[in-house]
Amino acid sequence: MVRTTSKVRRAAASIGQALAIGALAAAPAGAQTYPAKIIRMIVPFAPGGNTDIIARAISQKMTEDLGQQLSAK
């Protein structure tokens, strides 16, 4: 009975150490600011058409609102 208890304690200690190491390893990892590049809005219609004109107007307004450059292509 003593052996089983010590095995359980060792297993619990191992799991605790693994969790602590995992938490410490993940702490310095920081995400980059999103989005890091220009956002592209792809319009699958001909340039100069109604859809293209509307998409360009929307992308201009979104650029102002988001503070991030957005282009309609």
C-alpha positions in Angstrom: 0.0 0.0 0.0 2.9 2.4 0.7 4.3 1.8 -2.8 1.0 2.7 -4.5 0.8 6.0 -2.6 4.3 7.0 -3.4 3.7 6.2 -7.1 0.6 8.4 -7.1 2.5 11.2 -5.4 5.3 11.0 -8.0 2.8 11.0 -10.8 1.0 14.0 -9.4 4.4 15.8 -9.0 5.3 15.0 -12.6 2.1 16.4 -13.9 2.4 19.5 -11.7 5.9 20.1 -13.1 4.8 19.6 -16.6 2.0 22.1 -16.2 4.4 24.7 -14.6 6.9 24.3 -17.4 4.1 24.6 -20.0 2.8 27.8 -18.4 6.3 29.4 -18.2 7.1 28.5 -21.8 3.8 30.0 -23.0 4.2 33.2 -21.1 6.8 35.1 -23.2 5.0 34.2 -26.5 3.2 37.3 -27.6 0.9 37.6 -30.6 1.7 40.1 -33.3 -0.7 43.0 -33.8 -3.5 42.0 -36.1 -3.5 42.7 -39.0 0.2 43.3 -39.7 -0.4 43.8 -43.5 -2.9 45.6 -45.7 -6.3 43.9 -45.7 -7.4 43.0 -49.2 -11.0 42.9 -50.2 -11.3 40.8 -53.4 -14.2 41.7 -55.7 -14.8 39.0 -58.2 -16.4 41.3 -60.8 -15.1 43.5 -63.6 -13.4 46.8 -62.6 -15.5 49.9 -63.0 -18.8 48.1 -62.5 -21.3 48.8 -59.8 -20.0 46.2 -57.5 -16.4 47.5 -57.8 -17.5 51.1 -57.1 -19.4 50.0 -54.0 -16.5 47.9 -52.8 -14.1 50.8 -53.1 -16.4 53.1 -51.2 -16.8 50.5 -48.5 -13.0 49.9 -48.3 -12.4 53.6 -47.9 -14.9 53.9 -45.1 -13.5 50.8 -43.4 -10.0 52.2 -43.6 -11.1 55.3 -41.7 -13.1 53.3 -39.1 -10.5 50.6 -38.5 -7.3 52.8 -38.7 -5.9 50.0 -40.9 -5.3 50.2 -44.6 -7.8 48.2 -46.6 -7.7 47.9 -50.4 -10.4 46.6 -52.8 -9.0 44.6 -55.7 
